[in-house]
Amino acid sequence: MQRLNIETDRLHIRNLKNTDLEDFHFYRSNPEVTKYQGFDVFTMEQAADFINGQLDKEFGKAGEWVQYAIEKKASGRLIGDCAIKLDEYDIRMAEIGITISHAEQQKGYAKETLIAILNFLFSIADFHRVTERVDVDNIASINLMKSLGFRQEGHFVENIFFKGKWSSEFQYAMLKSEWGQRK
């Protein structure tokens, strides 16, 4: 198991820390940011509890979501977070997720983050597959998945009761062999 520390040209992807609280709450308390997420708006107390629950988590434990900070290098501020969950039964597969602050969307940070996460995961010996589920109405995330070469594998119709209504999701996937061919 290990703590994650990934750098891109503009970003530092690392474990969350208590000093991220203000920035984390800023975007996680915005209903537009949480609209398609599996969580609702956070209070400051919920944000603090969430970060505290992530402080000691390390990459590598099967079946456990670990949330990572997306820090903008130029400002040293948190602009979003991403998550990786290794499959409970086979750690050669993972599910991922991402949240970007409303103040930083449409600047390429989500794509830059996901490319870095995919490069990290697919650099692990014998790692095989990454998936992500996306609400069918979340056009920005659907376009992001397509732009990275993810394959739509499934369309789950009204499979989740979400924020007071039944919602549908697409499942996207990428194999290590597909990622290698993409480059």
Residue, then its C-alpha position, 0 to 999 in steps of 0.5 A: m500500500q502507498r500514498l499517492n503522489i502524482e504530478t502533471d504540468r499543472l496539477h499535483i494529485r495527492n492525499l487529502k489533508n486538513t488544510d484542504l477543508e475550505d477549498f473542498h467545502f467551497y465546491r462540494s457545497n455547490p448544488e451544480v457540482t454535486k448534481y450528478q455525483g453520488f453525494d449531496v451538498f456538504t456542510m462544513e462539518q460533513a466536509a471536515d468529517f469526510i477529509n478526516g476519514q480519508l487522511d490515513k487511507e492508502f492506495g492498494k486496499a481492495g474494495e475501498w474508495v480512496q479520495y485524492a486531492i487535485e491541487k493546482k500547482a500555480s496556486g497551491r489550492l485544491i480545485g477538485d478531487c478524484a477517487i480510485k476504488l480497486d475491485e473488491y475481488d481483483i485488484r487488477m481492476a478499478e473504478i474511478g471518479i472525479t469532481i472539479s470545482h465550479a470555479e475551475q471547470q472547462k479548463g482541461y483539469a478533469k482530462e489532465t487528472l484522468i490521464a495522470i490516473l490512467n497512466f499511474l494505474f496502467s503502469i502497475a504490472d498486470f493491471h487490466r481495466v478501469t471503469e467509470r459510471v456516468d449519469v446519462d444526463n451528465i453530458a460533460s462527463i460523457n464527452l470527457m470519457k469519449s475524448l479519452g477513448f473510453r468505451q461505453e459498455g453498458h446503459f443501466v436504465e433507472n438503476i439507482f434511486f438518486k436525489g429523489k428520483w430514479s436515474s440511469e447511468f452509462q458505464y464506460a471502460m478502458l483496458k490497459s491494451e486499449w490505453g497503450q494503443r491510444k498513445 
